[in-house]
Structures are given as C-alpha cells and as structure tokens.
C-alpha cells in the first residue's frame, strides 16, 4: 500500500510518520483492494481555545473509498483513534466483498 503523510501548514515529525505508515500497512492486509492511503495532519483549536491535532485518512482502491477523521491533543493519539475507526470500516468492506464472492445457498423443496 502506498501511504502518503501530509502536514497542512506544519511539518510532520518522523515518529508520527512511521507510526501512521506502520498502522496503515497493517490495515492493508485486511483489505488488499485498498491501494493508496493519504494521511493529513492539521493543527486546530477546539471551542475553548485548546490546541488539538486532527488526523484525516482517505484510503482508496478499485473503486472503493474509506475515510475517517479524529482529533486529539497529540498527533500519535489522533493517528491511533483514526486507525481504530478505519479498522471497523475496512472489516465491513471486507465482509461485503467476501459476501459477494461466495454464492448464496438456497433451499429447494423436492417432490412438491
């Protein structure tokens, strides 16, 4: 999977970049149809003026798109939160793909 980590109006630390790449590579094993992941990290302030880090991830491939967004006080925590959300969505996508590839078994009544 190709992982692109971008920082909007900031530079992304190498530690956060490596964490994001490792966690998204683990997700790629769950759904190999997703080929590209784009991670955007931004700095924002919440309603009370406290700074927070926002992480938004878009995964695409073979006509499928999965998106998630999470915010936390620190960037590594935001990455963890967004990966948890993505994991749930990727599991649902995998279930749909597997369900389509297996034929449905229908029961027929013989001798009726």
Secondary structure as the mmCIF struct_conf table of DSSP 4:
data_model
#
loop_
_struct_conf.conf_type_id
_struct_conf.id
_struct_conf.beg_label_comp_id
_struct_conf.beg_label_asym_id
_struct_conf.beg_label_seq_id
_struct_conf.end_label_comp_id
_struct_conf.end_label_asym_id
_struct_conf.end_label_seq_id
STRN STRN1 UNK A 2 UNK A 8
BEND BEND1 UNK A 9 UNK A 10
HELX_LH_PP_P HELX_LH_PP_P1 UNK A 11 UNK A 13
HELX_RH_AL_P HELX_RH_AL_P1 UNK A 14 UNK A 30
TURN_TY1_P TURN_TY1_P1 UNK A 32 UNK A 33
STRN STRN2 UNK A 36 UNK A 45
TURN_TY1_P TURN_TY1_P2 UNK A 47 UNK A 48
BEND BEND2 UNK A 49 UNK A 49
STRN STRN3 UNK A 51 UNK A 61
TURN_TY1_P TURN_TY1_P3 UNK A 62 UNK A 63
STRN STRN4 UNK A 64 UNK A 72
BEND BEND3 UNK A 73 UNK A 74
HELX_RH_AL_P HELX_RH_AL_P2 UNK A 75 UNK A 101
BEND BEND4 UNK A 102 UNK A 102
HELX_LH_PP_P HELX_LH_PP_P2 UNK A 103 UNK A 105
TURN_TY1_P TURN_TY1_P4 UNK A 110 UNK A 111
#
